[in-house]
Amino acid sequence: MLKNTEQRYGSLSIGLHWLTLLLIVAIYGLMEFRDLFPKGSAGRDLMKEFHFMVGLLILALVVARLLVRFGSPSPRILPVPPPLMRRLGHLAHLALYGFLILTPLLGWLLLSAGGKPIPFFGFELPALIAPDDGLKGTIKDLHETLANVGYALIALHAASAIYHHYVLKDSTLTNMLPERE
């Protein structure tokens, strides 16, 4: 089943979700391990370039995820959580989507403000703003701060899924897992 139903997520939503997770692991890995290479080295530059491209790929996947999410139903959680928990879940998802959209956009703005090319797997994307060294530092700080907040959001998301599965024993996690045959 490709599309979402009221009973469970479809394979498209499930695939996009788990692919996004893999790319997030990759982008954090690229960010954390770039220091293995000296500044100005080809290895470090390559890791930074892949960091940029994977970030933009995440942005594209999130747009696709949102189109699928708003174009099909979300599965019901059974048993139904209390209203406060549903509200907190919606707020957490909003924060996650904000993080997944704003962080790559800030990266794109950072490259633009630095007057650098915006690589995307053999293509060069247009700059979003004119080069501006003063703004570049502010954007960099915002991008890095949001990336650090991302660790907490991802941990909260994972902990919530585990809590729903093992404590509440509802269908939140199983709705996002591939069907077993």
Secondary structure as UniProt FT lines:
FT   HELIX           11..33
FT   HELIX           34..36
FT   TURN            39..40
FT   HELIX           42..71
FT   HELIX           83..113
FT   TURN            114..115
FT   STRAND          118..120
FT   TURN            121..122
FT   STRAND          123..125
FT   HELIX           133..163
FT   HELIX           164..168
FT   TURN            172..173
FT   HELIX           174..176
//
